[in-house]
């Protein structure tokens, strides 16, 4: 299992890919303020959207389950 990136490594990875926080957020349907807070260490990414964002950024090991959020799929 890969070792999680540090917040600084995740930020550099985005820079190396030429991707802004806003673009990363749009690509993954995330709140850009949340992504910024994770990269700055203001959020830990423990659950919900923050957990999903932390896993996608590579700063946290974890599983992302895409459970339906509403009963509209019935």
N, CA, C, O and CB atoms as a CASP TS submission, in Angstrom:
PFRMAT TS
TARGET T0000
AUTHOR 0000-0000-0000
METHOD Language model
MODEL 1
PARENT N/A
ATOM      1  N   UNK     1       0.847  -1.180   0.000  1.00  0.00           N
ATOM      2  CA  UNK     1       0.000   0.000   0.000  1.00  0.00           C
ATOM      3  C   UNK     1       0.897   1.248   0.000  1.00  0.00           C
ATOM      4  O   UNK     1       1.841   1.317   0.786  1.00  0.00           O
ATOM      5  CB  UNK     1      -0.966  -0.005   1.233  1.00  0.00           C
ATOM      6  N   UNK     2       0.623   2.220  -0.854  1.00  0.00           N
ATOM      7  CA  UNK     2       1.480   3.405  -0.909  1.00  0.00           C
ATOM      8  C   UNK     2       1.380   4.241   0.357  1.00  0.00           C
ATOM      9  O   UNK     2       0.336   4.296   1.007  1.00  0.00           O
ATOM     10  CB  UNK     2       1.121   4.256  -2.111  1.00  0.00           C
ATOM     11  N   UNK     3       2.478   4.882   0.687  1.00  0.00           N
ATOM     12  CA  UNK     3       2.522   5.772   1.844  1.00  0.00           C
ATOM     13  C   UNK     3       1.815   7.075   1.480  1.00  0.00           C
ATOM     14  O   UNK     3       2.048   7.618   0.401  1.00  0.00           O
ATOM     15  CB  UNK     3       3.997   6.041   2.298  1.00  0.00           C
ATOM     16  N   UNK     4       0.958   7.581   2.359  1.00  0.00           N
ATOM     17  CA  UNK     4       0.275   8.847   2.050  1.00  0.00           C
ATOM     18  C   UNK     4       1.275   9.989   1.858  1.00  0.00           C
ATOM     19  O   UNK     4       2.345  10.016   2.467  1.00  0.00           O
ATOM     20  CB  UNK     4      -0.718   9.205   3.173  1.00  0.00           C
ATOM     21  N   UNK     5       0.899  10.912   1.008  1.00  0.00           N
ATOM     22  CA  UNK     5       1.714  12.094   0.776  1.00  0.00           C
ATOM     23  C   UNK     5       1.568  13.067   1.935  1.00  0.00           C
ATOM     24  O   UNK     5       0.561  13.058   2.642  1.00  0.00           O
ATOM     25  CB  UNK     5       1.327  12.770  -0.546  1.00  0.00           C
ATOM     26  N   UNK     6       2.576  13.903   2.124  1.00  0.00           N
ATOM     27  CA  UNK     6       2.409  15.015   3.053  1.00  0.00           C
ATOM     28  C   UNK     6       1.556  16.062   2.341  1.00  0.00           C
ATOM     29  O   UNK     6       1.382  16.004   1.124  1.00  0.00           O
ATOM     30  CB  UNK     6       3.803  15.612   3.515  1.00  0.00           C
ATOM     31  N   UNK     7       1.035  17.003   3.089  1.00  0.00           N
ATOM     32  CA  UNK     7       0.231  18.071   2.488  1.00  0.00           C
ATOM     33  C   UNK     7       1.066  18.856   1.472  1.00  0.00           C
ATOM     34  O   UNK     7       0.574  19.235   0.409  1.00  0.00           O
ATOM     35  CB  UNK     7      -0.320  19.023   3.583  1.00  0.00           C
ATOM     36  N   UNK     8       2.325  19.091   1.814  1.00  0.00           N
ATOM     37  CA  UNK     8       3.208  19.821   0.901  1.00  0.00           C
ATOM     38  C   UNK     8       3.464  19.018  -0.376  1.00  0.00           C
ATOM     39  O   UNK     8       3.492  19.587  -1.466  1.00  0.00           O
ATOM     40  CB  UNK     8       4.543  20.150   1.595  1.00  0.00           C
ATOM     41  N   UNK     9       3.649  17.712  -0.251  1.00  0.00           N
ATOM     42  CA  UNK     9       3.846  16.863  -1.428  1.00  0.00           C
ATOM     43  C   UNK     9       2.604  16.867  -2.319  1.00  0.00           C
ATOM     44  O   UNK     9       2.716  16.888  -3.545  1.00  0.00           O
ATOM     45  CB  UNK     9       4.187  15.425  -1.001  1.00  0.00           C
ATOM     46  N   UNK    10       1.428  16.846  -1.706  1.00  0.00           N
ATOM     47  CA  UNK    10       0.182  16.876  -2.485  1.00  0.00           C
ATOM     48  C   UNK    10       0.059  18.199  -3.232  1.00  0.00           C
ATOM     49  O   UNK    10      -0.349  18.228  -4.393  1.00  0.00           O
ATOM     50  CB  UNK    10      -1.046  16.665  -1.565  1.00  0.00           C
ATOM     51  N   UNK    11       0.411  19.290  -2.563  1.00  0.00           N
ATOM     52  CA  UNK    11       0.363  20.607  -3.211  1.00  0.00           C
ATOM     53  C   UNK    11       1.345  20.649  -4.388  1.00  0.00           C
ATOM     54  O   UNK    11       1.009  21.154  -5.459  1.00  0.00           O
ATOM     55  CB  UNK    11       0.691  21.735  -2.188  1.00  0.00           C
ATOM     56  N   UNK    12       2.552  20.120  -4.187  1.00  0.00           N
ATOM     57  CA  UNK    12       3.555  20.097  -5.259  1.00  0.00           C
ATOM     58  C   UNK    12       3.103  19.204  -6.417  1.00  0.00           C
ATOM     59  O   UNK    12       3.373  19.509  -7.579  1.00  0.00           O
ATOM     60  CB  UNK    12       4.911  19.609  -4.714  1.00  0.00           C
ATOM     61  N   UNK    13       2.419  18.104  -6.102  1.00  0.00           N
ATOM     62  CA  UNK    13       1.913  17.220  -7.143  1.00  0.00           C
ATOM     63  C   UNK    13       0.931  17.971  -8.039  1.00  0.00           C
ATOM     64  O   UNK    13       0.975  17.844  -9.262  1.00  0.00           O
ATOM     65  CB  UNK    13       1.240  15.979  -6.522  1.00  0.00           C
ATOM     66  N   UNK    14       0.043  18.754  -7.421  1.00  0.00           N
ATOM     67  CA  UNK    14      -0.893  19.557  -8.204  1.00  0.00           C
ATOM     68  C   UNK    14      -0.137  20.548  -9.086  1.00  0.00           C
ATOM     69  O   UNK    14      -0.463  20.711 -10.262  1.00  0.00           O
ATOM     70  CB  UNK    14      -1.873  20.303  -7.278  1.00  0.00           C
ATOM     71  N   UNK    15       0.873  21.208  -8.519  1.00  0.00           N
ATOM     72  CA  UNK    15       1.667  22.176  -9.280  1.00  0.00           C
ATOM     73  C   UNK    15       2.374  21.494 -10.449  1.00  0.00           C
ATOM     74  O   UNK    15       2.397  22.030 -11.557  1.00  0.00           O
ATOM     75  CB  UNK    15       2.697  22.869  -8.366  1.00  0.00           C
ATOM     76  N   UNK    16       2.950  20.320 -10.210  1.00  0.00           N
ATOM     77  CA  UNK    16       3.673  19.598 -11.261  1.00  0.00           C
ATOM     78  C   UNK    16       2.740  19.163 -12.390  1.00  0.00           C
ATOM     79  O   UNK    16       3.154  19.058 -13.544  1.00  0.00           O
ATOM     80  CB  UNK    16       4.381  18.376 -10.672  1.00  0.00           C
ATOM     81  N   UNK    17       1.491  18.915 -12.047  1.00  0.00           N
ATOM     82  CA  UNK    17       0.494  18.547 -13.070  1.00  0.00           C
ATOM     83  C   UNK    17      -0.107  19.776 -13.728  1.00  0.00           C
ATOM     84  O   UNK    17      -0.897  19.655 -14.665  1.00  0.00           O
ATOM     85  CB  UNK    17      -0.622  17.696 -12.451  1.00  0.00           C
ATOM     86  N   UNK    18       0.259  20.962 -13.248  1.00  0.00           N
ATOM     87  CA  UNK    18      -0.291  22.192 -13.800  1.00  0.00           C
ATOM     88  C   UNK    18      -1.757  22.377 -13.451  1.00  0.00           C
ATOM     89  O   UNK    18      -2.516  22.973 -14.216  1.00  0.00           O
ATOM     90  CB  UNK    18      -0.120  22.209 -15.292  1.00  0.00           C
ATOM     91  N   UNK    19      -2.151  21.863 -12.297  1.00  0.00           N
ATOM     92  CA  UNK    19      -3.551  21.896 -11.911  1.00  0.00           C
ATOM     93  C   UNK    19      -3.738  22.778 -10.671  1.00  0.00           C
ATOM     94  O   UNK    19      -3.040  22.622  -9.669  1.00  0.00           O
ATOM     95  CB  UNK    19      -4.071  20.469 -11.645  1.00  0.00           C
ATOM     96  N   UNK    20      -4.677  23.690 -10.761  1.00  0.00           N
ATOM     97  CA  UNK    20      -4.988  24.541  -9.615  1.00  0.00           C
ATOM     98  C   UNK    20      -5.903  23.790  -8.652  1.00  0.00           C
ATOM     99  O   UNK    20      -6.479  22.759  -9.002  1.00  0.00           O
ATOM    100  CB  UNK    20      -5.648  25.867 -10.075  1.00  0.00           C
ATOM    101  N   UNK    21      -6.028  24.314  -7.450  1.00  0.00           N
ATOM    102  CA  UNK    21      -6.960  23.747  -6.480  1.00  0.00           C
ATOM    103  C   UNK    21      -8.371  23.805  -7.039  1.00  0.00           C
ATOM    104  O   UNK    21      -9.143  22.859  -6.883  1.00  0.00           O
ATOM    105  CB  UNK    21      -6.878  24.494  -5.129  1.00  0.00           C
ATOM    106  N   UNK    22      -8.710  24.905  -7.686  1.00  0.00           N
ATOM    107  CA  UNK    22     -10.057  25.055  -8.260  1.00  0.00           C
ATOM    108  C   UNK    22     -10.318  23.997  -9.323  1.00  0.00           C
ATOM    109  O   UNK    22     -11.396  23.404  -9.358  1.00  0.00           O
ATOM    110  CB  UNK    22     -10.235  26.460  -8.865  1.00  0.00           C
ATOM    111  N   UNK    23      -9.337  23.756 -10.192  1.00  0.00           N
ATOM    112  CA  UNK    23      -9.508  22.762 -11.253  1.00  0.00           C
ATOM    113  C   UNK    23      -9.618  21.350 -10.668  1.00  0.00           C
ATOM    114  O   UNK    23     -10.462  20.563 -11.097  1.00  0.00           O
ATOM    115  CB  UNK    23      -8.333  22.834 -12.248  1.00  0.00           C
ATOM    116  N   UNK    24      -8.761  21.030  -9.683  1.00  0.00           N
ATOM    117  CA  UNK    24      -8.833  19.730  -9.014  1.00  0.00           C
ATOM    118  C   UNK    24     -10.212  19.542  -8.389  1.00  0.00           C
ATOM    119  O   UNK    24     -10.812  18.471  -8.480  1.00  0.00           O
ATOM    120  CB  UNK    24      -7.728  19.605  -7.936  1.00  0.00           C
ATOM    121  N   UNK    25     -10.698  20.598  -7.756  1.00  0.00           N
ATOM    122  CA  UNK    25     -12.004  20.548  -7.091  1.00  0.00           C
ATOM    123  C   UNK    25     -13.134  20.320  -8.097  1.00  0.00           C
ATOM    124  O   UNK    25     -14.028  19.508  -7.860  1.00  0.00           O
ATOM    125  CB  UNK    25     -12.253  21.846  -6.311  1.00  0.00           C
ATOM    126  N   UNK    26     -13.089  21.035  -9.209  1.00  0.00           N
ATOM    127  CA  UNK    26     -14.120  20.850 -10.247  1.00  0.00           C
ATOM    128  C   UNK    26     -14.076  19.431 -10.811  1.00  0.00           C
ATOM    129  O   UNK    26     -15.114  18.798 -11.003  1.00  0.00           O
ATOM    130  CB  UNK    26     -13.932  21.878 -11.390  1.00  0.00           C
ATOM    131  N   UNK    27     -12.874  18.944 -11.072  1.00  0.00           N
ATOM    132  CA  UNK    27     -12.697  17.617 -11.648  1.00  0.00           C
ATOM    133  C   UNK    27     -13.302  16.524 -10.756  1.00  0.00           C
ATOM    134  O   UNK    27     -13.860  15.541 -11.244  1.00  0.00           O
ATOM    135  CB  UNK    27     -11.213  17.343 -11.876  1.00  0.00           C
ATOM    136  N   UNK    28     -13.176  16.723  -9.440  1.00  0.00           N
ATOM    137  CA  UNK    28     -13.613  15.693  -8.492  1.00  0.00           C
ATOM    138  C   UNK    28     -14.888  16.077  -7.739  1.00  0.00           C
ATOM    139  O   UNK    28     -15.261  15.429  -6.761  1.00  0.00           O
ATOM    140  CB  UNK    28     -12.508  15.412  -7.497  1.00  0.00           C
ATOM    141  N   UNK    29     -15.553  17.142  -8.207  1.00  0.00           N
ATOM    142  CA  UNK    29     -16.806  17.588  -7.593  1.00  0.00           C
ATOM    143  C   UNK    29     -16.642  17.837  -6.089  1.00  0.00           C
ATOM    144  O   UNK    29     -17.395  17.317  -5.266  1.00  0.00           O
ATOM    145  CB  UNK    29     -17.908  16.548  -7.833  1.00  0.00           C
ATOM    146  N   UNK    30     -15.629  18.654  -5.761  1.00  0.00           N
ATOM    147  CA  UNK    30     -15.322  18.994  -4.372  1.00  0.00           C
ATOM    148  C   UNK    30     -15.411  20.500  -4.160  1.00  0.00           C
ATOM    149  O   UNK    30     -15.296  21.277  -5.108  1.00  0.00           O
ATOM    150  CB  UNK    30     -13.922  18.482  -3.984  1.00  0.00           C
ATOM    151  N   UNK    31     -15.613  20.897  -2.931  1.00  0.00           N
ATOM    152  CA  UNK    31     -15.600  22.308  -2.572  1.00  0.00           C
ATOM    153  C   UNK    31     -14.145  22.791  -2.554  1.00  0.00           C
ATOM    154  O   UNK    31     -13.331  22.226  -1.823  1.00  0.00           O
ATOM    155  CB  UNK    31     -16.293  22.544  -1.184  1.00  0.00           C
ATOM    156  N   UNK    32     -13.797  23.808  -3.330  1.00  0.00           N
ATOM    157  CA  UNK    32     -12.402  24.266  -3.378  1.00  0.00           C
ATOM    158  C   UNK    32     -11.897  24.793  -2.040  1.00  0.00           C
ATOM    159  O   UNK    32     -10.709  24.669  -1.742  1.00  0.00           O
ATOM    160  CB  UNK    32     -12.254  25.344  -4.422  1.00  0.00           C
ATOM    161  N   UNK    33     -12.778  25.382  -1.225  1.00  0.00           N
ATOM    162  CA  UNK    33     -12.355  25.847   0.106  1.00  0.00           C
ATOM    163  C   UNK    33     -11.954  24.672   0.985  1.00  0.00           C
ATOM    164  O   UNK    33     -11.010  24.773   1.769  1.00  0.00           O
ATOM    165  CB  UNK    33     -13.481  26.654   0.786  1.00  0.00           C
ATOM    166  N   UNK    34     -12.663  23.567   0.859  1.00  0.00           N
ATOM    167  CA  UNK    34     -12.340  22.367   1.620  1.00  0.00           C
ATOM    168  C   UNK    34     -10.973  21.826   1.210  1.00  0.00           C
ATOM    169  O   UNK    34     -10.159  21.479   2.065  1.00  0.00           O
ATOM    170  CB  UNK    34     -13.422  21.295   1.420  1.00  0.00           C
ATOM    171  N   UNK    35     -10.723  21.754  -0.087  1.00  0.00           N
ATOM    172  CA  UNK    35      -9.435  21.257  -0.583  1.00  0.00           C
ATOM    173  C   UNK    35      -8.308  22.162  -0.086  1.00  0.00           C
ATOM    174  O   UNK    35      -7.263  21.676   0.349  1.00  0.00           O
ATOM    175  CB  UNK    35      -9.430  21.184  -2.140  1.00  0.00           C
ATOM    176  N   UNK    36      -8.518  23.453  -0.151  1.00  0.00           N
ATOM    177  CA  UNK    36      -7.522  24.405   0.346  1.00  0.00           C
ATOM    178  C   UNK    36      -7.275  24.209   1.843  1.00  0.00           C
ATOM    179  O   UNK    36      -6.132  24.230   2.299  1.00  0.00           O
ATOM    180  CB  UNK    36      -7.977  25.849   0.070  1.00  0.00           C
ATOM    181  N   UNK    37      -8.352  24.019   2.599  1.00  0.00           N
ATOM    182  CA  UNK    37      -8.216  23.794   4.055  1.00  0.00           C
ATOM    183  C   UNK    37      -7.453  22.511   4.352  1.00  0.00           C
ATOM    184  O   UNK    37      -6.655  22.473   5.289  1.00  0.00           O
ATOM    185  CB  UNK    37      -9.602  23.738   4.723  1.00  0.00           C
ATOM    186  N   UNK    38      -7.684  21.466   3.577  1.00  0.00           N
ATOM    187  CA  UNK    38      -6.943  20.216   3.768  1.00  0.00           C
ATOM    188  C   UNK    38      -5.457  20.414   3.492  1.00  0.00           C
ATOM    189  O   UNK    38      -4.611  19.963   4.263  1.00  0.00           O
ATOM    190  CB  UNK    38      -7.505  19.115   2.858  1.00  0.00           C
ATOM    191  N   UNK    39      -5.149  21.083   2.398  1.00  0.00           N
ATOM    192  CA  UNK    39      -3.741  21.291   2.038  1.00  0.00           C
ATOM    193  C   UNK    39      -3.017  22.218   3.017  1.00  0.00           C
ATOM    194  O   UNK    39      -1.799  22.136   3.176  1.00  0.00           O
ATOM    195  CB  UNK    39      -3.646  21.862   0.632  1.00  0.00           C
ATOM    196  N   UNK    40      -3.772  23.092   3.664  1.00  0.00           N
ATOM    197  CA  UNK    40      -3.184  24.023   4.639  1.00  0.00           C
ATOM    198  C   UNK    40      -3.145  23.424   6.046  1.00  0.00           C
ATOM    199  O   UNK    40      -2.546  24.007   6.950  1.00  0.00           O
ATOM    200  CB  UNK    40      -3.974  25.337   4.659  1.00  0.00           C
ATOM    201  N   UNK    41      -3.779  22.269   6.236  1.00  0.00           N
ATOM    202  CA  UNK    41      -3.785  21.646   7.553  1.00  0.00           C
ATOM    203  C   UNK    41      -4.886  22.132   8.475  1.00  0.00           C
ATOM    204  O   UNK    41      -4.898  21.793   9.659  1.00  0.00           O
ATOM    205  CB  UNK    41      -2.485  21.869   8.203  1.00  0.00           C
ATOM    206  N   UNK    42      -5.813  22.925   7.948  1.00  0.00           N
ATOM    207  CA  UNK    42      -6.914  23.426   8.783  1.00  0.00           C
ATOM    208  C   UNK    42      -8.006  22.380   8.966  1.00  0.00           C
ATOM    209  O   UNK    42      -8.788  22.460   9.913  1.00  0.00           O
ATOM    210  CB  UNK    42      -7.510  24.690   8.170  1.00  0.00           C
ATOM    211  N   UNK    43      -8.066  21.389   8.056  1.00  0.00           N
ATOM    212  CA  UNK    43      -9.007  20.275   8.149  1.00  0.00           C
ATOM    213  C   UNK    43      -8.197  18.982   8.131  1.00  0.00           C
ATOM    214  O   UNK    43      -7.107  18.928   7.562  1.00  0.00           O
ATOM    215  CB  UNK    43     -10.061  20.308   6.976  1.00  0.00           C
ATOM    216  N   UNK    44      -8.739  17.947   8.758  1.00  0.00           N
ATOM    217  CA  UNK    44      -8.026  16.676   8.844  1.00  0.00           C
ATOM    218  C   UNK    44      -8.535  15.626   7.849  1.00  0.00           C
ATOM    219  O   UNK    44      -7.830  14.657   7.566  1.00  0.00           O
ATOM    220  CB  UNK    44      -8.137  16.134  10.244  1.00  0.00           C
ATOM    221  N   UNK    45      -9.725  15.805   7.326  1.00  0.00           N
ATOM    222  CA  UNK    45     -10.263  14.845   6.365  1.00  0.00           C
ATOM    223  C   UNK    45     -10.756  13.570   7.012  1.00  0.00           C
ATOM    224  O   UNK    45     -10.496  12.474   6.517  1.00  0.00           O
ATOM    225  CB  UNK    45      -9.226  14.511   5.347  1.00  0.00           C
ATOM    226  N   UNK    46     -11.461  13.709   8.108  1.00  0.00           N
ATOM    227  CA  UNK    46     -11.887  12.530   8.860  1.00  0.00           C
ATOM    228  C   UNK    46     -13.101  11.818   8.293  1.00  0.00           C
ATOM    229  O   UNK    46     -13.163  10.590   8.337  1.00  0.00           O
ATOM    230  CB  UNK    46     -12.173  12.919  10.250  1.00  0.00           C
ATOM    231  N   UNK    47     -14.077  12.560   7.756  1.00  0.00           N
ATOM    232  CA  UNK    47     -15.287  11.901   7.268  1.00  0.00           C
ATOM    233  C   UNK    47     -15.953  12.736   6.189  1.00  0.00           C
ATOM    234  O   UNK    47     -15.640  13.911   5.997  1.00  0.00           O
ATOM    235  CB  UNK    47     -16.266  11.647   8.419  1.00  0.00           C
ATOM    236  N   UNK    48     -16.877  12.100   5.494  1.00  0.00           N
ATOM    237  CA  UNK    48     -17.654  12.803   4.481  1.00  0.00           C
ATOM    238  C   UNK    48     -16.817  13.299   3.321  1.00  0.00           C
ATOM    239  O   UNK    48     -15.883  12.633   2.873  1.00  0.00           O
ATOM    240  CB  UNK    48     -18.367  13.953   5.102  1.00  0.00           C
ATOM    241  N   UNK    49     -17.171  14.486   2.841  1.00  0.00           N
ATOM    242  CA  UNK    49     -16.479  15.071   1.690  1.00  0.00           C
ATOM    243  C   UNK    49     -15.005  15.325   1.994  1.00  0.00           C
ATOM    244  O   UNK    49     -14.158  15.193   1.112  1.00  0.00           O
ATOM    245  CB  UNK    49     -17.156  16.376   1.273  1.00  0.00           C
ATOM    246  N   UNK    50     -14.696  15.689   3.240  1.00  0.00           N
ATOM    247  CA  UNK    50     -13.303  15.938   3.620  1.00  0.00           C
ATOM    248  C   UNK    50     -12.479  14.649   3.515  1.00  0.00           C
ATOM    249  O   UNK    50     -11.337  14.681   3.055  1.00  0.00           O
ATOM    250  CB  UNK    50     -13.227  16.507   5.058  1.00  0.00           C
ATOM    251  N   UNK    51     -13.044  13.534   3.933  1.00  0.00           N
ATOM    252  CA  UNK    51     -12.360  12.236   3.806  1.00  0.00           C
ATOM    253  C   UNK    51     -12.120  11.921   2.329  1.00  0.00           C
ATOM    254  O   UNK    51     -11.018  11.540   1.932  1.00  0.00           O
ATOM    255  CB  UNK    51     -13.196  11.099   4.477  1.00  0.00           C
ATOM    256  N   UNK    52     -13.158  12.085   1.534  1.00  0.00           N
ATOM    257  CA  UNK    52     -13.056  11.803   0.096  1.00  0.00           C
ATOM    258  C   UNK    52     -11.963  12.661  -0.545  1.00  0.00           C
ATOM    259  O   UNK    52     -11.151  12.158  -1.322  1.00  0.00           O
ATOM    260  CB  UNK    52     -14.415  12.057  -0.604  1.00  0.00           C
ATOM    261  N   UNK    53     -11.945  13.947  -0.222  1.00  0.00           N
ATOM    262  CA  UNK    53     -10.947  14.853  -0.782  1.00  0.00           C
ATOM    263  C   UNK    53      -9.538  14.460  -0.355  1.00  0.00           C
ATOM    264  O   UNK    53      -8.616  14.475  -1.169  1.00  0.00           O
ATOM    265  CB  UNK    53     -11.238  16.288  -0.359  1.00  0.00           C
ATOM    266  N   UNK    54      -9.367  14.107   0.921  1.00  0.00           N
ATOM    267  CA  UNK    54      -8.042  13.728   1.432  1.00  0.00           C
ATOM    268  C   UNK    54      -7.533  12.476   0.728  1.00  0.00           C
ATOM    269  O   UNK    54      -6.349  12.389   0.402  1.00  0.00           O
ATOM    270  CB  UNK    54      -8.093  13.495   2.958  1.00  0.00           C
ATOM    271  N   UNK    55      -8.403  11.515   0.492  1.00  0.00           N
ATOM    272  CA  UNK    55      -8.005  10.283  -0.211  1.00  0.00           C
ATOM    273  C   UNK    55      -7.644  10.606  -1.661  1.00  0.00           C
ATOM    274  O   UNK    55      -6.638  10.117  -2.175  1.00  0.00           O
ATOM    275  CB  UNK    55      -9.148   9.220  -0.162  1.00  0.00           C
ATOM    276  N   UNK    56      -8.458  11.425  -2.316  1.00  0.00           N
ATOM    277  CA  UNK    56      -8.176  11.787  -3.714  1.00  0.00           C
ATOM    278  C   UNK    56      -6.868  12.574  -3.844  1.00  0.00           C
ATOM    279  O   UNK    56      -6.151  12.428  -4.834  1.00  0.00           O
ATOM    280  CB  UNK    56      -9.336  12.612  -4.291  1.00  0.00           C
ATOM    281  N   UNK    57      -6.561  13.398  -2.856  1.00  0.00           N
ATOM    282  CA  UNK    57      -5.302  14.154  -2.866  1.00  0.00           C
ATOM    283  C   UNK    57      -4.104  13.262  -2.556  1.00  0.00           C
ATOM    284  O   UNK    57      -2.961  13.620  -2.838  1.00  0.00           O
ATOM    285  CB  UNK    57      -5.365  15.301  -1.859  1.00  0.00           C
ATOM    286  N   UNK    58      -4.379  12.098  -1.971  1.00  0.00           N
ATOM    287  CA  UNK    58      -3.290  11.185  -1.620  1.00  0.00           C
ATOM    288  C   UNK    58      -2.687  11.450  -0.257  1.00  0.00           C
ATOM    289  O   UNK    58      -1.651  10.877   0.079  1.00  0.00           O
ATOM    290  CB  UNK    58      -2.218  11.265  -2.647  1.00  0.00           C
ATOM    291  N   UNK    59      -3.322  12.318   0.547  1.00  0.00           N
ATOM    292  CA  UNK    59      -2.759  12.633   1.873  1.00  0.00           C
ATOM    293  C   UNK    59      -3.315  11.716   2.958  1.00  0.00           C
ATOM    294  O   UNK    59      -2.936  11.822   4.124  1.00  0.00           O
ATOM    295  CB  UNK    59      -3.047  14.093   2.239  1.00  0.00           C
ATOM    296  N   UNK    60      -4.218  10.812   2.566  1.00  0.00           N
ATOM    297  CA  UNK    60      -4.811   9.884   3.523  1.00  0.00           C
ATOM    298  C   UNK    60      -5.101   8.576   2.812  1.00  0.00           C
ATOM    299  O   UNK    60      -5.576   8.564   1.677  1.00  0.00           O
ATOM    300  CB  UNK    60      -6.104  10.473   4.157  1.00  0.00           C
ATOM    301  N   UNK    61      -4.810   7.467   3.495  1.00  0.00           N
ATOM    302  CA  UNK    61      -5.212   6.160   2.982  1.00  0.00           C
ATOM    303  C   UNK    61      -6.687   6.006   3.275  1.00  0.00           C
ATOM    304  O   UNK    61      -7.171   6.473   4.306  1.00  0.00           O
ATOM    305  CB  UNK    61      -4.374   4.990   3.620  1.00  0.00           C
ATOM    306  N   UNK    62      -7.389   5.369   2.396  1.00  0.00           N
ATOM    307  CA  UNK    62      -8.798   5.157   2.656  1.00  0.00           C
ATOM    308  C   UNK    62      -9.528   4.658   1.437  1.00  0.00           C
ATOM    309  O   UNK    62      -8.971   4.545   0.345  1.00  0.00           O
ATOM    310  CB  UNK    62      -9.430   6.417   3.143  1.00  0.00           C
ATOM    311  N   UNK    63     -10.779   4.366   1.654  1.00  0.00           N
ATOM    312  CA  UNK    63     -11.653   3.865   0.608  1.00  0.00           C
ATOM    313  C   UNK    63     -12.736   4.900   0.373  1.00  0.00           C
ATOM    314  O   UNK    63     -13.262   5.498   1.312  1.00  0.00           O
ATOM    315  CB  UNK    63     -12.264   2.481   0.986  1.00  0.00           C
ATOM    316  N   UNK    64     -13.059   5.100  -0.884  1.00  0.00           N
ATOM    317  CA  UNK    64     -14.134   6.017  -1.242  1.00  0.00           C
ATOM    318  C   UNK    64     -15.271   5.179  -1.787  1.00  0.00           C
ATOM    319  O   UNK    64     -15.136   4.534  -2.827  1.00  0.00           O
ATOM    320  CB  UNK    64     -13.665   7.096  -2.284  1.00  0.00           C
ATOM    321  N   UNK    65     -16.382   5.190  -1.090  1.00  0.00           N
ATOM    322  CA  UNK    65     -17.580   4.494  -1.543  1.00  0.00           C
ATOM    323  C   UNK    65     -18.541   5.519  -2.102  1.00  0.00           C
ATOM    324  O   UNK    65     -18.821   6.529  -1.456  1.00  0.00           O
ATOM    325  CB  UNK    65     -18.237   3.680  -0.393  1.00  0.00           C
ATOM    326  N   UNK    66     -19.041   5.273  -3.279  1.00  0.00           N
ATOM    327  CA  UNK    66     -20.003   6.177  -3.897  1.00  0.00           C
ATOM    328  C   UNK    66     -21.420   5.692  -3.610  1.00  0.00           C
ATOM    329  O   UNK    66     -22.091   5.135  -4.479  1.00  0.00           O
ATOM    330  CB  UNK    66     -19.759   6.283  -5.421  1.00  0.00           C
ATOM    331  N   UNK    67     -21.857   5.914  -2.384  1.00  0.00           N
ATOM    332  CA  UNK    67     -23.213   5.557  -2.006  1.00  0.00           C
ATOM    333  C   UNK    67     -24.153   6.645  -2.481  1.00  0.00           C
ATOM    334  O   UNK    67     -23.805   7.825  -2.427  1.00  0.00           O
ATOM    335  CB  UNK    67     -23.334   5.348  -0.479  1.00  0.00           C
ATOM    336  N   UNK    68     -25.348   6.274  -2.951  1.00  0.00           N
ATOM    337  CA  UNK    68     -26.311   7.301  -3.352  1.00  0.00           C
ATOM    338  C   UNK    68     -26.697   8.148  -2.144  1.00  0.00           C
ATOM    339  O   UNK    68     -26.898   7.627  -1.047  1.00  0.00           O
ATOM    340  CB  UNK    68     -27.572   6.658  -3.989  1.00  0.00           C
ATOM    341  N   UNK    69     -26.797   9.449  -2.356  1.00  0.00           N
ATOM    342  CA  UNK    69     -27.117  10.352  -1.254  1.00  0.00           C
ATOM    343  C   UNK    69     -28.591  10.643  -1.164  1.00  0.00           C
ATOM    344  O   UNK    69     -29.029  11.306  -0.224  1.00  0.00           O
ATOM    345  CB  UNK    69     -26.362  11.637  -1.399  1.00  0.00           C
ATOM    346  N   UNK    70     -29.378  10.162  -2.122  1.00  0.00           N
ATOM    347  CA  UNK    70     -30.816  10.384  -2.060  1.00  0.00           C
ATOM    348  C   UNK    70     -31.541   9.141  -2.571  1.00  0.00           C
ATOM    349  O   UNK    70     -30.933   8.218  -3.113  1.00  0.00           O
ATOM    350  CB  UNK    70     -31.219  11.637  -2.885  1.00  0.00           C
ATOM    351  N   UNK    71     -32.830   9.149  -2.385  1.00  0.00           N
ATOM    352  CA  UNK    71     -33.624   7.998  -2.814  1.00  0.00           C
ATOM    353  C   UNK    71     -34.079   8.142  -4.269  1.00  0.00           C
ATOM    354  O   UNK    71     -34.982   7.427  -4.705  1.00  0.00           O
ATOM    355  CB  UNK    71     -34.840   7.825  -1.898  1.00  0.00           C
ATOM    356  N   UNK    72     -33.472   9.047  -5.015  1.00  0.00           N
ATOM    357  CA  UNK    72     -33.903   9.300  -6.392  1.00  0.00           C
ATOM    358  C   UNK    72     -33.590   8.155  -7.336  1.00  0.00           C
ATOM    359  O   UNK    72     -34.094   8.142  -8.459  1.00  0.00           O
ATOM    360  CB  UNK    72     -33.258  10.551  -6.905  1.00  0.00           C
ATOM    361  N   UNK    73     -32.784   7.200  -6.926  1.00  0.00           N
ATOM    362  CA  UNK    73     -32.404   6.073  -7.781  1.00  0.00           C
ATOM    363  C   UNK    73     -33.424   4.941  -7.745  1.00  0.00           C
ATOM    364  O   UNK    73     -33.248   3.940  -8.439  1.00  0.00           O
ATOM    365  CB  UNK    73     -31.049   5.544  -7.367  1.00  0.00           C
ATOM    366  N   UNK    74     -34.471   5.072  -6.965  1.00  0.00           N
ATOM    367  CA  UNK    74     -35.442   3.989  -6.807  1.00  0.00           C
ATOM    368  C   UNK    74     -36.328   3.851  -8.009  1.00  0.00           C
ATOM    369  O   UNK    74     -37.201   2.983  -8.036  1.00  0.00           O
ATOM    370  CB  UNK    74     -36.285   4.209  -5.586  1.00  0.00           C
TER
END
